[in-house]
Amino acid sequence: MAFVIKAFVNRADKDPNIGLIEKISYGLGDFSSQLLLTPVSMLFMYYATEYVDIGMAEVGFIMMISRVFDGISDLLVGYLIERTKSPYGKTRAWILRMIIPYFVCGVAIFSVPTNMSDMLKYIYIFLVYNLTITVVYTSINLPYGALSTLMTQDSYQRSVLVIFRMLGATAGGTLVMMGVLPMVHYLGNDQMAWTITAAIISAIACLGFFCTFFFCHERVVSAPMTEAKGNTLKAIKKIMMNKYWVMLTIAMLFVCAADIVSGNASAYYCRYYLQDDTLIGTLSAISNVCKVAGMILVVPIMLKKLGKRNSLMIAAALIVAANLSRTLAPYSVELNYVISAICGFGSGFTYTCLFAMIPDCVEYSEYRDYERHEGLVYSSVSFASKVAGGLGVLVSSFVMNFGGYVNGAESQSEQAMNAILAAHTIIPPLMFIVAIVALSCYKLDKIYDDVIRELKLRHLKDETAAEAKA
């Protein structure tokens, strides 16, 4: 029998009203996730071109291909979650298992050897990037996300959990964007400086994930495993017939891709348009302060009054308008401050709503198909966000490379400058518009209470039938 640490065992009997410590601990999970995902998504291309001195297009292609593998690994990890039986819980067990690998990979990805040929550097990046993101990050972040579906079935409590999650993500992203480049400059502004910085933020991330594991518990019991549920291909097929899952997945794909396209170009935009690459931290801080303010003061009210879908669409439209306005004065630091504030406020809605919709799709899937698939539903939506990450990097790197960007140049050609502007501020709004269109027929908010009512009746009947047999 495997050794079990009693203090770590899942407590399904915890109070269904989730307390503040547990909410904060859940938020620490996305704080820790962003300490790896944000530097990889937003700064790795800049690190690779400016400090490792390798080609932008080649790195973009590697990241795109790797994100496809990453998306596939989501489905595999979702499959494993469905079949996990552990005294620590279905999802909590995976968080515990991946903490140490998370630290090791977080350091390795920003430690590309400089004494290699370019080809060996590309091979190193491909292997370490996939180990870091495809294997380790997926194996800890996907169970973390699915954990919320097992903590409560109450839609409002889930929305509150997502708000704490977004607060954690915002704090983690802010720490990275404000701290990494200044820390790298302070430590010597070379390859070793990146490695030391990565080690520091990875250690903080591991501590945060341990808090999530220790304080958060699974309360919801999954429907019994049936022969049909045991067939993963049939289960995936049923999920793909869930129209609300389809709409949400498309929206997730384009919202995430838009942010990655813009974010991947942001360091270049700050360097060549605003003449200071460290301004990326200031703009990020402004954005994230407004995001937090919106999530705390406005999002809960909007969710109750307008629902997730309507709140998300309004926020997306606001982000589109703000981004396009940057073209009026792209060299203005002051205008960028204002735009960062507006986009930050809007993103507080977009991601809160998107991630709060995933558990709703889990419930609708059980309502529609009489089967509950927390892992597969979450992993299939997460698949879209992973593909979006690769697509975003590929689009931004392709556009800038096509424009003639030159690594480390003091100034860029007019065509290259236009390409940077397009990647940072023109292409992303077009992607948000696609997301708005995809959600135009999303009606799950209106029927969600009826869905939960029906599921509770079914569970009650099942319990009564089980007691009668006993």
C-alpha positions, 0 to 999 in steps of 0.5 A, spaced: 500 500 500 502 506 498 505 511 503 499 516 505 501 523 508 494 524 512 495 531 513 495 531 505 488 527 504 483 530 501 477 532 505 470 531 501 466 533 508 469 540 508 464 546 509 460 547 502 461 554 503 468 556 501 472 560 506 477 566 504 483 562 506 481 556 501 479 562 495 486 565 496 489 559 496 486 557 489 488 564 486 495 562 488 495 556 483 494 561 477 499 566 480 504 560 480 502 558 473 503 565 471 510 565 474 512 560 468 507 561 463 507 569 462 515 569 461 514 563 456 509 567 452 511 574 453 518 574 454 521 568 451 521 570 444 525 577 446 530 572 450 531 568 444 532 573 439 536 578 443 540 574 448 541 567 445 541 571 438 537 566 434 532 567 428 525 570 430 521 566 425 525 559 427 523 560 434 516 562 433 515 556 428 518 551 434 513 554 439 507 553 434 509 546 433 510 545 440 503 548 442 500 543 438 503 538 442 501 541 448 494 541 446 494 534 445 497 533 451 491 536 454 487 531 452 491 526 455 492 529 462 484 530 462 484 522 460 488 521 466 484 525 471 478 522 469 481 515 471 485 518 477 484 515 484 488 517 490 486 519 497 489 526 495 483 527 490 483 526 482 486 533 481 490 535 487 494 529 487 497 531 480 498 538 483 503 535 488 506 530 483 508 536 479 511 541 484 518 539 483 519 538 476 515 545 475 521 548 478 526 544 474 523 546 468 522 553 469 529 554 470 531 550 464 527 553 459 531 560 460 538 556 460 539 555 453 547 554 452 550 559 448 556 555 446 552 551 441 551 552 434 544 555 432 541 548 430 543 545 437 540 551 440 533 550 436 533 542 438 535 544 445 529 549 445 524 544 442 526 539 447 526 543 453 520 547 451 516 541 450 518 538 457 516 544 460 510 546 457 507 540 454 508 535 459 510 539 466 505 545 465 499 541 463 500 536 468 499 541 474 495 547 470 490 543 467 488 539 474 488 546 477 483 548 473 479 542 473 479 543 481 474 548 481 469 544 478 470 539 484 470 544 489 463 546 488 457 546 484 454 553 486 455 557 479 456 564 483 461 561 488 465 558 482 465 565 479 468 568 485 473 562 485 475 564 478 475 572 480 480 569 485 484 565 480 484 571 475 487 576 481 492 571 482 494 570 475 494 578 475 499 578 481 503 573 477 503 576 471 504 583 474 510 580 478 513 577 471 512 583 467 515 588 472 520 584 475 524 580 470 527 585 465 529 590 471 532 584 475 535 581 469 539 588 468 541 588 475 544 581 475 548 583 469 543 583 463 546 576 460 544 569 459 546 567 467 542 573 469 536 570 466 537 563 469 538 566 476 531 570 475 528 564 472 530 560 478 527 565 483 520 566 480 520 558 479 521 557 487 516 562 488 511 559 484 512 552 487 511 555 494 504 557 491 502 551 488 503 547 494 499 552 498 493 551 493 494 543 494 494 544 501 488 548 503 483 547 497 479 540 497 474 537 492 467 536 495 463 534 488 463 527 487 463 525 480 458 520 476 459 513 477 464 511 471 460 507 466 462 503 460 460 509 455 464 514 460 470 509 459 470 510 452 474 516 451 473 517 444 466 516 445 466 521 450 470 526 446 465 526 441 459 527 445 463 533 448 464 536 441 456 535 440 455 540 446 454 547 442 456 551 448 462 548 449 464 549 441 462 556 442 466 557 448 472 553 445 472 558 439 472 564 443 477 562 448 482 560 442 481 567 439 481 571 445 488 567 448 491 568 441 489 576 441 493 577 447 499 572 445 500 576 439 499 583 442 503 580 448 509 577 444 510 584 440 509 588 446 517 588 448 519 590 441 513 595 441 516 598 447 523 598 445 522 601 438 516 605 439 516 608 446 524 607 446 524 603 453 523 596 453 522 596 461 516 600 460 513 593 458 513 593 466 509 599 467 504 598 462 503 591 465 502 594 472 497 599 470 493 594 466 493 589 472 491 594 477 485 596 473 484 589 471 484 587 479 479 594 480 474 591 475 474 584 478 473 586 485 468 592 484 465 591 477 465 584 475 461 581 481 455 586 479 456 585 472 455 577 472 449 577 477 446 583 472 448 581 465 451 574 466 457 571 463 456 571 456 454 579 456 459 581 460 464 578 456 462 581 449 461 588 452 468 587 455 471 585 448 468 590 444 471 595 449 478 592 448 477 592 440 476 600 441 481 601 445 487 597 441 485 600 435 485 607 438 493 606 439 494 607 431 492 615 432 499 616 436 503 610 436 509 613 439 505 616 445 507 614 452 501 617 455 496 614 450 499 607 451 498 608 459 490 610 458 489 604 453 493 599 458 488 601 463 482 600 459 484 594 456 486 591 463 479 593 465 476 589 460 481 583 460 478 582 468 472 581 465 474 576 459 478 571 462 473 571 469 467 570 464 471 565 460 474 560 465 467 561 469 464 558 463 468 552 463 465 549 469 458 551 466 459 547 460 461 541 465 454 541 468 451 542 461 455 536 458 452 531 464 445 534 463 445 533 456 449 526 456 448 523 463 455 523 464 460 528 467 467 529 464 471 534 468 477 533 466 475 532 458 471 538 458 476 542 461 482 539 457 478 540 451 477 548 452 484 548 455 487 545 448 484 551 444 488 556 449 494 552 448 493 552 440 492 559 441 498 560 444 502 557 439 498 561 433 499 567 437 507 567 437 507 564 430 502 570 427 506 575 431 513 572 429 511 571 422 508 578 421 515 582 424 519 577 421 516 578 414 516 586 416 524 585 416 525 585 423 533 585 425 535 582 432 538 587 436 538 593 431 538 600 434 533 602 429 528 598 425 526 600 418 519 603 416 516 596 414 519 593 420 516 598 425 509 597 421 509 590 422 511 591 430 505 596 430 500 591 426 502 585 431 501 589 437 495 593 436 491 591 429 491 584 429 489 582 436 482 586 435 480 582 429 481 576 433 477 579 439 471 580 433 471 573 431 470 571 439 464 576 439 461 573 433 462 566 436 458 567 443 453 571 439 448 565 440 451 562 447 444 561 451 447 557 457 447 563 462 439 563 461 438 556 462 443 554 467 439 554 474 434 549 470 440 545 468 442 544 476 435 543 478 435 537 474 442 534 475 440 535 483 433 531 482 437 525 478 442 525 483 437 524 489 433 519 485 440 515 484 441 516 492 434 513 493 435 507 488 442 506 492 439 506 499 433 501 496 438 496 494 442 496 500 
